[in-house]
Amino acid sequence: MEMQQPRGGGLVLSCLVEQCSWWKNRECHAPRIQVGSEHPTCDTYTTESQVSQATESEPPVSNCSVQACKFNEQGEQCMAPGITVGHHADHADCDTYVPMAM
């Protein structure tokens, strides 16, 4: 299966969600992440024990569907220079999310 190239510009510079299977030493080791639609949820967050962590950290944000974020371009691209993922209730969120000015 061919891996898609990331479309956005954002990289995960820091992850504060130790419960995630992709987490290691405050860094995300997923191959890439996706961020939700209405809420900036890290859709890649998982507690599954069977993940193959990437050797490199700082994966790209391959898709961000949060159209209300000022860093979102064309409804799917994260154009933030980098993001931080943190805790929100019982899941992980993009803490770099900033609502668009009205």
Residue pairs with C-beta under 8 A, 6 or more apart in sequence:
3 31
4 62
6 32
6 60
6 61
6 62
7 62
7 63
7 76
7 77
8 60
8 61
8 62
8 63
8 64
8 73
8 76
8 77
8 78
8 79
9 77
9 78
9 79
9 80
9 81
10 60
10 61
10 64
10 71
10 78
10 79
10 80
10 81
10 82
10 83
10 96
11 58
11 59
11 60
11 61
11 81
11 82
11 83
12 27
12 28
12 30
12 33
12 57
12 58
12 59
12 60
12 61
12 82
12 83
12 84
12 85
13 58
13 82
13 83
13 84
14 26
14 27
14 84
14 85
15 22
15 23
15 26
15 27
15 28
15 84
15 85
15 86
15 92
16 26
16 84
16 85
16 86
16 87
16 95
17 23
17 42
17 45
17 85
17 86
17 87
17 92
19 47
20 28
20 42
20 45
20 46
20 47
20 92
21 46
21 47
21 48
21 49
21 51
21 53
22 28
22 29
22 30
22 44
22 45
22 46
22 51
22 53
23 29
24 53
24 57
27 57
27 58
28 57
28 58
28 59
28 85
29 53
29 54
29 55
29 56
29 57
29 59
30 44
30 51
30 53
30 54
30 59
31 54
31 59
32 44
32 59
32 60
32 61
32 62
33 42
33 43
33 44
33 59
33 60
33 61
33 62
33 85
34 42
34 43
34 44
34 61
34 62
34 63
34 64
34 65
35 41
35 42
35 43
35 61
35 63
35 64
35 65
35 66
35 78
35 94
36 42
36 43
36 65
36 66
37 65
37 66
37 67
38 66
38 68
39 66
39 93
40 64
40 66
40 69
40 93
40 94
40 97
41 88
41 91
41 92
41 93
41 94
42 85
42 91
42 92
42 93
42 94
45 85
45 91
45 92
58 82
61 78
61 80
61 83
61 94
63 76
63 77
64 71
64 72
64 76
64 77
64 78
64 94
65 72
65 75
65 76
66 72
66 94
66 97
67 75
68 99
68 100
69 78
69 94
69 97
69 98
69 99
69 100
70 98
70 99
70 100
70 101
71 78
71 79
71 80
71 96
71 97
71 98
72 78
72 79
73 79
80 96
82 96
83 94
83 95
83 96
84 94
84 95
84 96
85 92
85 93
85 94
85 95
86 92
86 93
86 95
87 93
